Amino acid sequence: MKSVCFNLISALFLIAALSGAGLSQDRTATYAPDQVIVRLEHVVSLKDAQLLLDGSLFEVREALVPALDVFLVRLSEKLTVPDAIRLLKGWPGVRWVQADHYLSLRTTTPDDPLFSSLWSLEQASDADVDAAAAWDISTGGTDPGGNDIVVAVVDNGCKISHADLQPNLWVNEDEIPGNSIDDDGNGYVDDINGWDAYANDGSIPEPANHHGTHVTGIVGARGNNTLQVCGVNWNVKLMIVAGSSSTTSIVARAYNYVLTQKTRWLSSGGFIGANVVAANSSFGKNATWCTADSFPIWNDLYDAMGAAGILSACATANAAWDVDVNGDIPTSCTSPYIISVTNTTSSDLKNSGSAWGETYIDLGAPGSYIVSTINTGTGTLSGTSMATPHVSGTVALMHAAASPGFYRYYLNHPDSAALLLKQIILDGVDPLSGFDTLTVSGGRLNLNDAVQTVHGYIAPEPFLVYDTDSIEDQTSGDGDGYWEAGEVGRLFLTVLNFGADVQNVTAELSTSDPYAVITDSLGSFGNIPANGSGVNSADPFEIAMSPMVPLFYSIPVSLTLTADGSYSVTRHFSVILGRLSTYWSDSVETGENGWTHANVEDGFGDQWHLTTETSSSPTQAWKCGDSGAGNYQNRLDAALISPALVIQPHTWLAFSHRLDAEDSGSDSAFDGGVIEIAAVDSPYAEVIPDGGYDDTFQTTRNGLYFGPLPGRRCFSGYHGWMTCRADLSDYAGQTVHLRFRFGSDSVRTFKGWYVDDIRLMEAIPLRASIDAIDDAIIQVVGDDIQIAWTPFDYHVDYFVVYRNSDPDFTPTSFDSIGWTSDTTYVDTGVVLDQARSFYLVKAFVR
């Protein structure tokens, strides 16, 4: 029992010790006197950690970085920090323990009158980062996939209402401001623009010394807006995380927020969280070694963020010494995901008051007398703190300018892609005299070189992806361009290469779908150059479609691409079947074309209009939302109304739409859209799309609801362009109006609803079935079951085979295991030692 108890206590001690190991190597020895930081070897909850810990000595206060099993532990009055560290370092299960060190910002106070020139970005003597040339490629904002690019500015706060910063602030759109609820379930309440790690809440403090505001402006003050200054990026999203000074535990809390948001973004495919690509850290602790065991948390934090694709730009000391000799936190850390920065002047010299290090300091960047945003407008500050955001801003701008190949490489390998960006930055510096012994790279940041390099980046290996497909049904179909039930169609695919040149690309197509039989599964695409494409035009795939395939059915297929050099990759997509003929359509390219729009209820607005902002094809669509780049209004009840339409038998409505509206969690919405229909002189009724609506309008919001459609099913949330279909057969023979109705409540708004390519299609009549065949012969041959029946004495189009464990079953599409035009069928899908199976064969004629 003693040994068990002993191990439990040691595991809990591990939690407590994270901040204090190796204090003898910390010359300043300044740390919180009553707490330590601990990392455990294994995952332990906060509750379990406290149960394991000796409560008379330790109190587990907080899980600082849950992903790393790092905890903050309060010490009893009986223990000093060195005593606690000595006690905990010897316990099994404790990875490391360290003191909770005090930190400081890395800047000087404002010293000169405001400059009217941003010399660090563009200057006649060329001691700048060549920003103007880089801006010819991109001014920042989104990556090639349309994702917002986010920089986390970890500092002492920010004046978030500053006119040059507010437009670029990152906004957590899944959080409702001020309701004291963690709406998005990320563990943080009311984190609208970031997090305050000091107060542990979502309120962003305004820094008394302007530091965080100044740093934030260098990264991304809004550009080209006729106001004050601009940053390295004109349109980047700025996540403000207060937590750069005071103690190590506060910094850990700040970094954990950044890591949490990026991890959520990656795991959700970009649907939640934030696409943080860089963290700016203009703070630290002088003359201290990150490699010493008194500071183990730092490398762990930077490695964890780097694994998620986040590069950390870190300021070195404002001190005239060699970091290689004296050490520094964090710029003596060995994590490869750090870019350590010193301060250069407008004369392209290292600032005399800034540290250097041939081994530990990566490069210089402009940091002397830098004009940027401050709480009261604009002002000038100097220091490595000002140099560093030029680098974090560069990382963000590189993502905005990246080639499609780099973008896809980053999505699949965020860690190695981040290291590639770092290497591009270091390889592209402007060499400066003497810097070969002062920094790793030997030079000063060149923004333009970094941007140009990643803009033309080609991956070192091929990167093949499926792009588009086309169908040809003339060989064994009716030649109408639709791939219909019972036809054998030829499939042509376009494959894009976002990597290096690739030779002799071949592919194999496969599917397990019961409604499709691939009769020719091999295709050839030839050689595909970097950033080029290939089509199997001379060697198409062939797929035979079951006569029983449902309307609008998607056949899931897998495409395995191989090429010289042992390249192999499998991509997945779907082939959509057509079984309808279009008899009315509007591509929205010829203006209003008989459509009208208006508000439905008094007191609500209407924002439907034609837009070229985005479209399904080719250039124009309808939009309910702002006519510019802003969001739709609150309190909309807006209807887009079709001209009079005559509905044919078996009619389906199809349209393309894109949506960005406020939902409120699973199956619930505050804003959204619905489809409605009305015969002439009749009230409008709801149209249910194929597959149903995603969400339901809220009936209350904090006790009240101010939207126009409470309780109605609707489309809400976000999705890109997709096709929606709905059966209108009940209105056959009637003249009707369709309308797309969008409603919003009184609180939050987003981009809106886009509608394009609207069409009415008539279904081909279904074939008729005749009686089931009652003379089928069934026999077992090895692992297969063979079924045979006698031919009919009149023409049969095809036979369908059904299987069920119930001998009296009524066949449905779920029971269908295959189809054939022959009078035999082999079933390979039955395990003979399981329950009995019963078969039914039906014939279908025209």
N, C-alpha and C positions, 0 to 999 in steps of 0.2 A: 504493500500500500504506500510505503514511503516513496518508492521510486516513481509510482504513478503520480502522486501528488507533486513530486518534484518537477516532473516534466510539464505538468499543466501550468505550474507557476512560471517556469522558464518561458513557455510559449507566450504567456501574457506579458512577461517582461519585455520580450522582443518588440511588442507593440509600442512599449513606452520609450524605447531607446533611440529612435531614429535620428535625433539631432545631435548627439553629443560625443561620438567616438573620436578618439585621437586628439583630445584638446591640447595636448602638449605641442602639437604642430600649429596651433592657432595662436599667433603672436599677440593678437589683440585680446583674445579670450573674452569677448563680449557676447553674452547670450542670455536668454531668458533664464532666471535663476530657479524657476519652479516647475519646469517641464522639459521633456525630451521627445524626440521623434524616433519611432521604431518601425522597422520592416520585418514582417514574419516570413518564414519559408513557405507557409501554406496558407490557403484562404481561411480566414477566421472572421466571423461577423463581429460587429461592435459588442453585441450582447455576450457572445461567447468569450470574447477577449476579456471583458470585465469579470466574467465568472472565473476565468482562469487566473486572473491576477490577484496578488496579495493585496486586498483592499486596504490594509493598514499602511501600505507603502505607495501604492499607485492607484490612480484613477484614470481610466481610459476616457478621454474627453471627446475625441472626434476621429472618424475615418477620413484622414486627409486626402488620400489617393486610393480609393477602394480597388481600382484596377491593379495596383501594385501591392496591396495589403499593407499600406503605410498608415500608421496611427499616431495621434498626438496624445501624450500621456502626462498627466499632472503628478508631481511628486509630493509626498507627504513632507512635513516639516522635519522629519527625521533624516531625510536624504538631501545631500547636495547633488548637483548635476554630475560632477566627476565620480562621486560614490555610486550613483545610479548607473552610470555608464560602465564602471568596472564590474558592478554586480551583474548587469544584463549581458555583457559581451560573452560571458562564459556559458550561458544557458543554451542547451540544445534547442533547435527550432528557431532561433533568432538569427536572421540574416545579417542585420546590422543595426546599430543604435548611434545616434548623434545628438549633440546639443541643438537647441533651437536658436540659431545665431541671429544677432541683429544685423540688419543690412542698411544700405544708404543709397540714395539716388546719385547718378553720375553726371553732374553738371555744375556749372558755375551760375551765379545769379545774373540777371540781366545787367549788361554793362554799358552798352552804347545806345545812342538814339536809333530809331527804326531805320532800317535800310529800305531803299526803294527798289533794290535789285536782288533777285534770288541767285546769287553768284554760284551757289553749289550746283544748280541745275543747268545753267547756261552762262558762259562767261567768255569774253574775247580772248583772254590769255589761255583758255582751255585747261584750267585747273578744275573744271567741273566734271560732271558725270555724263555729259552729252545727252541730256534729256530730250532736247528738241528733235534730234534725229530719231530717237527711240519712239517718240510720240507719233512720228509718221507711220509707224507700224500699229501701235495701239496706245490708247490713253487709259487703259485699265477698265475694269468693270466685270466682265464675264469671260469664262473660258470658252473654247471652241464648242463645248456642249451646251452653252447657254446657262451654265451654273454661276451664280454669284460667287465672286472671289472675296474671301474674308481674311483680314489681318487682325490678329489679336494683339492689341496694345496693352501689355501688362505694365502698368505704371502706377502713379499715385492718384489717378482719377482724370477727369476731363471736363471741360466746360461744354457739355453736350448740346447746349442751346446756341453755341457759336454759329454764326450765319454761314461760315465757310466749312463747317464740319457736319452740321445737322443733316444736310441732304445725303451725306455718305454714311451715316450711322447704320450699322447692322441692326436689324429689327427681328426679334424672335416672333414671327407671325403666328406661332402656335400658342402664344401666351397672351392672356387678356390683362391689360394693365390695371394695377391697383385693386384686384379682387382678392388678394391674399390667398390665392389658390395656385397650386402647381398644375396649370392647365395642360401642359404638354407631357407631364410625367417624367421630366428629366432630373428630378431631385432638387430643383431650384424654383423658388416661388417668385413670380413677377420679375423674371430676368428678361426684361424687354430689350435692352441695348447691351447687356453684358452682366457683370457681377462685381459686387463690392466684397472682396475677401476680408477686408478689415471688419466690417459690420456683419458680414455673412448674410447679405440681402441684396436685392436688385437695385437699390438706389445708388447711382454713380456720384461720388463726391467731386466737388470742384476743388482742384489743387490750389492751395494758398500761394505756392511759388510758381505757378503756371507750367510746371514741368511736363505733366502728362498732356496738357493741351498743346504745348509746343511740339512735343514728340509726335502726337497724333496728326498734326497738320503737315509735318514733313512726309509722313507716310501717304496721306490721302486727303489733304484739303481739296475741296471741290474746285476743279479747273474750268476755265473758259466760261465763268459765270459773272464776269465784270466785278467781282468782289475780291479785294485784298490780295491773297496769295493763292498758289496752287501747290499741291504736293507732288510726289513722284508719280502717283496715280491720280487721275482726275475723278474717277468714279468707283473706286474700290469700296467695299463694305468694311467699316471700322468697328470691330468688337472691342468695347472698352472693359477692361478687367483691372479693377483697382486692387493692388496687393503687391507692390514692388519693394516696399520698405518695411521696417519694423522687425519681423522675425521670419526665419526660414519656414515655419509652419504656415504663415500667411501666404508666402509665395507658393508653397505646395498646394494650398487651397485654391489659389488663383490659377495655377497651371492645370489643376484637376478639372476646373470648369472648362478650360480650353479643350483639353483632351476628351472630356465627356461629349462636348458638342460635335467634335470631329468624328469621334467613334460612332455616334448616332447617325451622322450624315453618311458615313461609309456603309454601315450595316443596313440602312434603309434605302440604299440606292439614291441618296440625295433628297429624299422626301422630307426628312426631319433633320434637326441639328444644323450645323453650319460647316461650309466648305473652307475651313481654316487652312491656309497654306503656309502661313508664317506667323511667328510670335515675336514681338519686339520686346527686348529686355534691357532697358537702359538703367541698370542698377547692379549692385553686387557688394562684395566684401573684399577689401584690400589685403594684399600680402598674405594670402591663405591658399593652401593647396587643395584643389578639388580631388586630387588623387589620394589625399590623406584619408584615413578612415574616420575622421571627424566630420566628413561632408559627403557621405555616400548617396544621399538622396538626390543630389544634383544630376549626376550622370543618369540615374534611373529615370528621372523625370524627362530629361531631354531625349533619352533613348525611346521612351514610351511615346512621346509626341512624334518623334521622327518615324517610328514604325507606322504611324497613321498619316505620314506624308507632310508633317509640319517641320519646317526649318526654323531654328531659333537664332535670330540675329541678336548678339550679345555685346554690350559695351564693355570695353576693358577699363582699367583704372585711369582716372585723371591724376596721374602721378608720374614723375620722371624716373621710371625704373623699368628694368627688364623683367617681364612676367616669367620668363624662363628661369630666372634666378629667384625672384621674390614670391611667385605664385599669385593667383587671383581667383576669386569666385565671381562669375562662372567661367571666365575665359581661360582658366587652366584646366577646365574639364576636358576629358578625353572623348566624350560622345561625338561621333562623326556628324551628328545633325546640328551642331553649333557652327555658326559663322561668327568668329570673333573679330571685333572692329576697333581700330584706333582712329584718331582724329587728325585730318589733314587741313591745311590752311588754303587760302586763295592763292598762295604762291606755290602750291603743290609741295609743301614741306610738312613733315610731321609736326604737329603742334608740340611745342617744347614742354608742355605740361601734361602730355599724354604718354601712357605706357606703350611698350613695344615687346616683341618676342618672336624670334626667328622660328621657334617651334610652335608656340601657342597662339599667336595673333595672326589671323588669316590675311587681312588686308586693311588698307586705310580707306576712309571716306570723308567727304567734307563735313566738318563739325565746328568750325571756328566762325563766330559772328554770323550765325544762320538766322535768317528772318523766317518766322513762321507764326502760326496762330498762338495767341495767349488769351487769357480769360477776358481781357478788356479790348481785344482787337488783334493787333499784330505787334511783334516785338522781336528782339534779338537775344539769343542765348548761345553759349559756346560749351563744348565739351564732347566727350565720346558719346554722351547721350544723344547729341544731335547728329553725330555721324551714323550711328546704328540704324535709325529709321530710314536712312537712304538705302540701306541694304535690305531690310525687310520689305520696303516698298518695291525694290527691284524684283524680289522673289514674286510678289503679287503681279507686277507688270509682265514678268516672263510667262506666268500662267495665262494671262490675257492674250499674249502674242504667240502662244505656243502653236506649233504645227499640229495637225490632226494626229500625226503619229505619236508625238509626245503626250498629247491629251489622253489618248487611249492607253499608252504605256503607264501614265500616272494612275488612271483608274484601276488598272490591273496590278500595278506594283508601286503603290504610293511611297514606300520606303526607299527603294532603289532609285525611283524617279526623283525624289527629293535630293538624294546625294548627287545625282546627275546635274541638277540645277546648281548645287553648290560648286561642283567642279567647273561648270561653265562660267560661273561668276569669277572664280579664282583664275581660270585660264585666260579670261578676257580683260584683266585689269590693264590700266595704263602703267607701264613700268616707270618707277620713280628712282632717281639717284639715291643710292644708299639703302633703299627699302628691301634689297635682297637679304640684308642682315637684320632687318627690323620686323619683317612679316613673312609668312609662309609664301605668299604669292609674289612678293616683290613689287607691289604696286598699289594703285588707288582704283577704286570702283569705277568701271565704265558701264553705265546703264545701257547705252546703245549697243555695245558689243554683245552684252548678255542677251538682250532682246532679239537682236538679229540672229544670233546663233540658235536660240531655241525656236525661233520662227521658222527656220529652215531645217530643223532637226529631222533626221531620218534614223529610225531605230536601227541598231546594229544587226537585227535579224528581221525576217519578214513578219508582217502582222496582217493576216488576211481576215476579212470580215465579209459576211453576206450583206449585200446592199439592196438590190431590188430583184423582182422576178417578173416574167411575162409568160403568157400562155398562148399556145397555138393549137387549135382544135380542128384544123381543116383535114388532117390526115385520117382521123377516124371519128370525127364529130360532125356537127352541123355547120361549122365554119363561122359561127356568129361572134367569135372572140371571147365567149364565156366558157368556162370549164364546168360542164354540167353533168348531172347524174347519168351514169352509163357510158360516158365518153372516155376514150383514151387520149389524153392530152400530152403534148410535148412541153417541157418546162425549160425555160432559158433563165439562167441566173447571172447577175452581175456581181463580181467579187472585187472588193477594193483592197489595195495593199498600202497600209500606212507605215510599212517598215522598209527594209533594204530590198533591192532587186531579188526576185525569186524566179527560179527556172522550173519549167515542166510541172505546172500545177495541174493536178488531177483531183477528182472528187468522187465520193460515193454517197448516194442519197439513201436514206432509210427511214422507215416509219413503222410503228406498231399499230397504227389505226386500222380498225376492221373495215372501214369504208374505202380503203385505198390499197391497191396492189401496185408496187413499183415494178414495171415490166422491163425497164432499162435503167439500172441504178448508177451507171458509170458515166462520167462526163470529163471533158478535158478543157482547160482554160489557157494552155500555153504558158508563155513567159509573161510575168506581170512586173513592170518596173516599179520602183519606189514612187509612191503617190499616184500610181496608175491603177488601171482596172482591167479585168478580163471577163469575157463572156463565153459561155460554152455554145456558141452559135453553130459550130460544125458538129457538135456532139451532144445534143440535148438529152435530158432525162425524159422518160416516159412513165406516166402514172395512169392506171385504169381506175376510174371512180365507180363505186358501187351504184347500181340503179336506185338503191334505197337511201342514199345519202341525204340528210336533212337539208332544208333551206339554210343558206348562209353558213354553211359548215366550214370550220377551219381544220385542215389536216396538219397536225404537228409533224414536222420532219426534222431530221438531223443530217447535217452536211459535214462529212469528214474530208478536209482538204489536206492533201499531201504534196510535197515538192522535193526537189533535190536538196541535199544537205540534211536529210532526216527530219525535215520540217513536217509537223502534223498538228492539226488543230480541228476541233469539232465545234461547229456553230449550230444553233437551234433557231428555227423560225416556223411560220405557219403559211400554208398555201390556202387561199380563200376560194371557195367554189362559187360560181355564179349559176343561178337557175332562173333568172328573171330577165325580162326585156324592159328597157326604160321607155316610157311613153311621154314623160314630161320631165324637164330638168332646167335648172338655173345654176350656172357656174358663178354667178354674182360678178361677172366681168363686164356686163353691159349696163351698169347702173341699177337703179331701183327696180326696173322691170316689172312694175305693177305692185311691188311690195309697199306697204305703209307701216307706220309705227306710231304708238301713242302710249301714254300712261293708262293703266286699267282703272285704278281707283283714284279718286280725288285726294290730293295731299301727298301723293307719291310722284316721283319723277320718271322721266324717260330719257335714256341715253343711247338708244340704238342709232347707229350711223354706219356708213360704208367706210372701210379702212384698208390701207395698204400696209399696215403695221405687221401683220402676219396673215397667212392664208393657207388653206389646204392645197389649192391649185387655182390658177397659177400665181395671181398677184393681189387679188382683192377678196374681201370677206365682209360679212356683217359683224358688227361688234356692239355689245351693250357695255359701255364703260367710257372712260375719259377719251376725248378726241386726241390727246397727246400721250405722254408717257406716264401720266398719273393713274390713280385708281378710280374706280367708279364711285358714285355718290352714295351716301346713306339714303335710306328710305326711297328705294326705287320699286316701282311696279310697272315694268316696261314690257310692252308686247310688240313683237315684229310679226306683221300679219301678211299672209300670202294673198295673191290675187285669187279669184274664184277658180276652183279646180274641180273637174269632173272625175270621180273615182271609178276606175274600171274594176271588174271582178278580180279577186285574188291580188289586190294591190298592197304593196309594201312601200312605206316611206323610208328613204335612206338619206342621211346627211352627214357631213363631217363637222365636228365641233371641237373646240379647245376651251378649257375652263380654268379659271383661277378665282375661286370664291371662298368665303369664310365658312368652313365647317366647324364643328364643335366636338370632334371626337368621333368614335365609331358610330356609324349609322345615324348621325345627327348633324344638322346644319343650321346656320343663322342666315346665310345668303345662298342663292342658287337658282337653277332654271328648270322649267317644266315645258312639256309639249302639250298643246291643246288643239281640239278640232271642233268645228261647228258647221252643221248644215245651214244653208241660207235661212235667215229669220229664226234660228234656234240658238239656245245658249251654248256656250263652249263647254266641252267635256274633256276630261283628262285622257291623254294618249299614253299607254304604257309601252315603253320601249322593249325590244327584245332583250331579255335578261333582267328587266326591271330597273328601277332607279337605285342609286347608291345610298341615298340618305333621306331623312325626314326633317322637314323644317321644325325648329324648336317651337314649342307653344309658350314657353316662358324663358326669360333671361333675367336672373336675379329677381324673380317674382313678376317681371313684366316682359312683354315681347312687343316690339314695334314693327315687325315685318308684316308683309301683306298676305302671306300664305301659311299661317300656323297649322301644323299637323299634316301638311301635304307632302307626299313623296317627291323627291327632286334629285337633280344632279347637283353635286357640290364638291368642294375640295379642289384639288389641282390635277389636271392631266393634260398632256400634249394632244396634238391633233389625232383624232380617232373617229371611226365611222360608227354611227348609231342607226338602228333600223327599228321599225314598228309596223305591225300589221294593221292595215286600214280596211280590211275586207268587209267589215260590218257596214261600211258606208258606200258599198258598191252601188253605182247608179245615181248617187246623189252629188249635187254641187256643194262644195264645202270651202271653208277658209281654214287654213292651218295657222297657228301662231306659236312663236317661241317666246315664253314669258319668263322674265327674270325679276327676282325680288331681293331686296336687301333691307336689313334692319337699321338701327340707329347708332351702331357702335363702330365696327371696324370694316375696312374695305380693301379690296384687292384689284387685280387687273380687269376681270370681267369675263363675259361669255362671247366667244367668236363662233359664227355659224357660216358654213360654206358648202358648195356643191350639193344642193338640195335636189332630190329627184324622186319621182314616183315610178315604181316598177311593177309589172304584172307577172305573177308566177305562172310558169308552165304547168298545165294541169297534171296531177299525179296519175300514174298508171294504175289500172285496176287490178286487184288480186282475185284469183279464183280459189277454189277449194284446196285445202291441204292435201298433200299426196299421202295415201294410206298404204302404199305397198313398198315403202323403202326397206331395204335390206341393210342391216348393220352388222359389221364384224370387226373384231380386234385383230390388228396386224402389228405385232411388235408393240411400240409405244403409241401407235396411231389408231384412230377409229375411222374406218372407211364406211361411207354411206352411199348406196346406189339405189336408183329407182328407174322405172321404165319410162321411155320417151312418151310424150303426148302425141296424139294424132292431129294436133293443130299447132300453129306457131306459138311458141313461148318465148318471151323476150329474155327472161332470166328467172332463176330460182334463188330463193333466200333460205338459208339454214338457220334454225333457232335452237337454242339449248337452254334447259332449265332443270332444276332438281325436283320440280313438281310435275307429275305426269299430266295434270289437268290445266297446265298454264295457258293463259291467253298471250300469244306472242306480241311483244313490243320491240322497239328498236334496241332496248337494253339487252334483249335476249338474242339479238342477231349476232352470229359468230362468223358469218361470211356469205358470199354470194357467188354464183357461177352460172354460166350459160350452158354448161355440160349437164349430164345426168349422174355425175358422181361428185363426192366431196370428201376430203380427208380432214379430220379434226385432230390437231396435234396439241390441243390445249387442255386435255383432261388428264388428271392424275387418277389412275385406275383404283387405287386403294382408298379413295375418298368416297363420298356419297354418290349414289347412282345418278346418272344423267339421262334425260329424256330429250329426244330430238323431234323436230317438226320441220317439214319442208313445204314451202308454199311457192306456187308458180305465179308469175306476173306477166300480163299481156298488155299490149297497147290498147 
